[in-house]
Amino acid sequence: MNVRPLIICLLFVGLSGCGFQLRGENDVTLKGFGVIAVAGLDLHDPLYQSLQRQLVRAGARLSSPDIAPDWQLRVGDRRSTRRVFSVDARNKSVEFELEESLGFSLRGKDGATPIERQRLRSLRISLNPEIQVLGRNREEAMLRADMHQELAERIIDRLNAVR
């Protein structure tokens, strides 16, 4: 008797029972929310670009010079830090803690503020091998891009809660 198919079936049943899911698209929709303007970030800022992509993906309409916004998403007090997280026996840094944080609020064109100033932050741990300096820098850039995407998704979740 071949046991392999039985083991594979049990594995799939076990994974589906534990709640495991592949990371997919955010199912939040902002259609009908109105026109949104993002203030406080430079157009070339990677966080702004992540936020803009996520807003468009959620179906939001972004303001332009010829379209007046219904809502203004104000982003400010943005911080990007890198701290030593752990050291080895020779007192060399082995891991760094990366942090991206920001404050944001939402204001309507009528002056209403459905989202008062809130603070969000995202943390990651980055390894610091003594060799592969270029790889280490590339990994940190990829981690920061992932953190920007996470912050943008969390902002959109909060906007969706207002709707």
N, C-alpha and C positions, 0 to 999 in steps of 0.2 A: 504494500500500500504506500502511495506517495503522500507524505505528510506536508510537503511544501505548500500546496494550495490551502490546506487547512490553517497553517501558520499565517499565511498572508491574509486570509479572511479574518482571523482573530486579531491581527495587527490593525486592519482597517476598522473593525468594530471597536477596538480599544481606543484608537485615535478619535473616532467620531464621538465616542462616549465621554471623553475627557474635555471636550469643548475646543479642541485644536482647530484653528482655521488658518488658511493661508492669508497673508496680508494682502488685502485687496483695496479697491477704491473706496473712498469715503462716500457713504450713501446720503449725505446731507444735501439738501437742495435749498437754494435761496431764490428760486424763481418767484416772482411776484413781490419780492422784498423792496424793489425800487432801485434807484441808481445810487451807487455807493462811491464816495471819494475817499481815498486813503491819504492822510496828511501826516507829516512828521518823519517820513523816510525819503531818502534820496532814490531817484528812479533807477540808479545802477546798484543799489544795495541788494545783496543776495536775499535778504529777508523780504524786501519789497517784492522782488521777482517771485519768490515762493508764495507770498500772500496773494499776489495778483493771479498766479496760475491756479491756486486753490479757489479763489473767488470765481474765476471764469469756469472752472470745472464744476462748481456748485450751482452754476446757472445765474450768478449775479451779473448785473449790468454795471460796468464801471463808468465813472464820469469822464467826460472829455471837455475841452474848452467850449464846445457848442451845446453841451447837455448839463443842466444844473443838477447837482446831486440832491437826493432826498435825505441821504444820511452821510455823515462824515465820520469815518473811522480814524480816530486820532491815536497815533502810535508815538510813544516817546520814552525817555529814560531808558534807552537801550544800552545794555551792557554785554560785553563779551570778555570773559575772563578765563584764565588758565592758571591753576594752582597745583603745587606738588601734592600728590596724593599719598605716595609711599616711596621709601628709599631702601636701598640694599645695604649690605653689611659695610660697604665702602663709602656710605653716605652719598651715593649717586642716586638721582631721581629715577625711579623705575616706572612710575605711573603718574599721570596728570589727570586732574579733574577739570573738565571743560564745562563752562556754564554760559548759556545764552539766556538773557532775561529782558523783559520789556514791560512797559505799562501801556494800557490802551483804554479807550473809552469810545462810546458811540453817542453821537448827538444828531438829532433830527433837525430838519430845516425849520421846524416850528420852535426849536429851542429845547425840546424834551430830551432828556438824557436817560434812555432805557438801560444803558450799561454805564454805570459810574466807573471811575478809574479803578482798574484791576491790574494786578501784577501776575505775569506768567513767567515760569522759568523752566529750562530744560537742562538736564545734567547728563554727561557721558564721561566714561573713564577711557583714557588713551594710554596705551603702552608706550614706553620709551626705550626701545632696544638701543644698545650702544652702536650697533651697525645699522645700515639701511636708513640713513638720515633722510634721503629723498622719499623713501616709502613712508616714513613716519610723518613727514609733512603732508604728503598726499592723504594719508589716513585721517589726519586731523581735519583737513579740508572737507573730506567726505563726511566725517562725523558732524561737523558744523552745518553742512548742507542738510543733513538729516534732521538736525535740531531745528533749523529754520522751517523745514517742512512741518515738523511736529507742532511748533508754535503757531504756524499759519492754520493748521487743522484745528487746533484748540480754539483759536479766535473764531473760526467759522462755526464751530460747535456752539459757542456762546451767542453768535449772531442768530443762529437757527433757533436757539431757545427764546429769543426775543420775539421772533415771528410768532 
